[in-house]
Amino acid sequence: MTRHQSWATRALERVRAAASQDGAGEYRTHCLGTPALLHQAGLVQALAFLRSRKGVPAAYCDDLAVVYGLRDGAELLARAQQAELALYMAITRDVIDASTWLRRFAQSELPAAERRSP
């Protein structure tokens, strides 16, 4: 099984689990926005931001780490903080790819938030 196949399998499991919990709409929002956040802000800053929030953002960060293949968001953040530049860039690229799998499955499995009329 390739890395992308592993990430896709774990991402689908995480998104389906999130669908049955409160905050599925907020989880979907994080799934949709995190790949861009990682690209624009960088891995450490994006992870620190997600982990600083309680509830759904922190849970999403943990799910992202599990999809990537680690225990939780704290381990992913520590690994990124301690990495040399070349490894940091490789981890960033891989985590962006893993977050893209979460985004794809969130788009298909989680309901879009209802728009309010003015």
PAMIFI-801859 format. One line per field, with one value per residue (C-alpha): x, y, z; residue in one letter. Coordinates in nm, 3 decimals. Last residue first. Layout:
REM PAMIFI-801859
x c(X  ...)
y c(Y  ...)
z c(Z  ...)
residuo c(a  ...)
REM end
This chain:
REM PAMIFI-801859
x c(-3.012  -3.063  -2.842  -2.635  -2.646  -2.308  -2.207  -2.273  -1.975  -1.897  -1.810  -1.636  -1.495  -1.347  -1.155  -1.045  -0.912  -0.718  -0.579  -0.466  -0.249  -0.092  -0.026  0.122  0.353  0.477  0.533  0.717  0.946  1.015  1.090  1.321  1.522  1.530  1.630  1.343  1.294  0.987  0.824  0.867  0.733  0.427  0.355  0.391  0.158  -0.093  -0.137  0.004  0.171  0.090  -0.001  -0.368  -0.306  -0.141  -0.432  -0.675  -0.489  -0.504  -0.876  -0.931  -0.747  -0.963  -1.286  -1.251  -0.994  -0.786  -0.412  -0.357  -0.489  -0.270  0.039  -0.020  -0.049  0.263  0.467  0.362  0.392  0.161  0.061  0.088  -0.033  -0.323  -0.414  -0.427  -0.612  -0.912  -1.141  -1.073  -1.108  -1.449  -1.556  -1.469  -1.680  -1.973  -1.920  -1.929  -2.127  -2.020  -2.132  -1.958  -1.631  -1.603  -1.665  -1.396  -1.146  -1.205  -1.187  -0.860  -0.709  -0.781  -0.668  -0.343  -0.267  -0.342  -0.127  0.161  0.139  0.000)
y c(3.807  3.437  3.195  2.948  2.591  2.440  2.181  1.822  1.596  1.292  1.425  1.753  1.612  1.323  1.553  1.784  1.498  1.372  1.722  1.724  1.420  1.594  1.909  1.685  1.525  1.858  1.994  1.678  1.706  2.076  2.005  1.719  1.951  2.227  2.015  1.883  1.962  2.184  1.951  1.646  1.833  1.953  1.603  1.454  1.715  1.659  1.293  0.940  0.968  0.826  1.128  1.038  1.022  1.365  1.513  1.356  1.516  1.855  1.803  1.729  2.051  2.248  2.076  2.142  2.384  2.617  2.645  2.315  2.454  2.765  2.568  2.331  2.620  2.793  2.475  2.374  2.700  3.000  3.000  2.633  2.499  2.744  2.646  2.276  2.367  2.543  2.266  2.024  2.304  2.399  2.034  2.004  2.314  2.150  1.821  2.002  1.740  1.389  1.134  1.305  1.320  0.939  0.939  1.203  1.007  0.676  0.847  1.012  0.682  0.513  0.812  0.846  0.477  0.497  0.808  0.637  0.342  0.000)
z c(0.559  0.475  0.664  0.472  0.595  0.669  0.416  0.516  0.574  0.358  0.011  0.088  0.412  0.212  -0.020  0.261  0.474  0.173  0.119  0.480  0.407  0.105  0.310  0.581  0.323  0.186  0.535  0.643  0.338  0.404  0.769  0.668  0.442  0.706  1.005  1.212  1.580  1.544  1.290  1.513  1.814  1.619  1.490  1.838  1.986  1.708  1.793  1.758  1.418  1.075  0.861  0.906  1.282  1.277  1.083  1.330  1.620  1.447  1.380  1.750  1.839  1.594  1.716  2.088  2.221  2.008  2.069  1.889  1.562  1.581  1.682  1.391  1.145  1.280  1.273  0.922  0.736  0.721  0.354  0.256  0.588  0.590  0.234  0.327  0.649  0.501  0.378  0.661  0.916  0.777  0.770  1.141  1.208  1.028  1.210  1.545  1.730  1.638  1.379  1.089  1.284  1.277  0.902  0.858  1.064  0.883  0.543  0.639  0.757  0.425  0.220  0.417  0.369  -0.004  -0.031  0.146  -0.094  0.000)
residuo c(p  s  r  r  e  a  a  p  l  e  s  q  a  f  r  r  l  w  t  s  a  d  i  v  d  r  t  i  a  m  y  l  a  l  e  a  q  q  a  r  a  l  l  e  a  g  d  r  l  g  y  v  v  a  l  d  d  c  y  a  a  p  v  g  k  r  s  r  l  f  a  l  a  q  v  l  g  a  q  h  l  l  a  p  t  g  l  c  h  t  r  y  e  g  a  g  d  q  s  a  a  a  r  v  r  e  l  a  r  t  a  w  s  q  h  r  t  m)
REM end
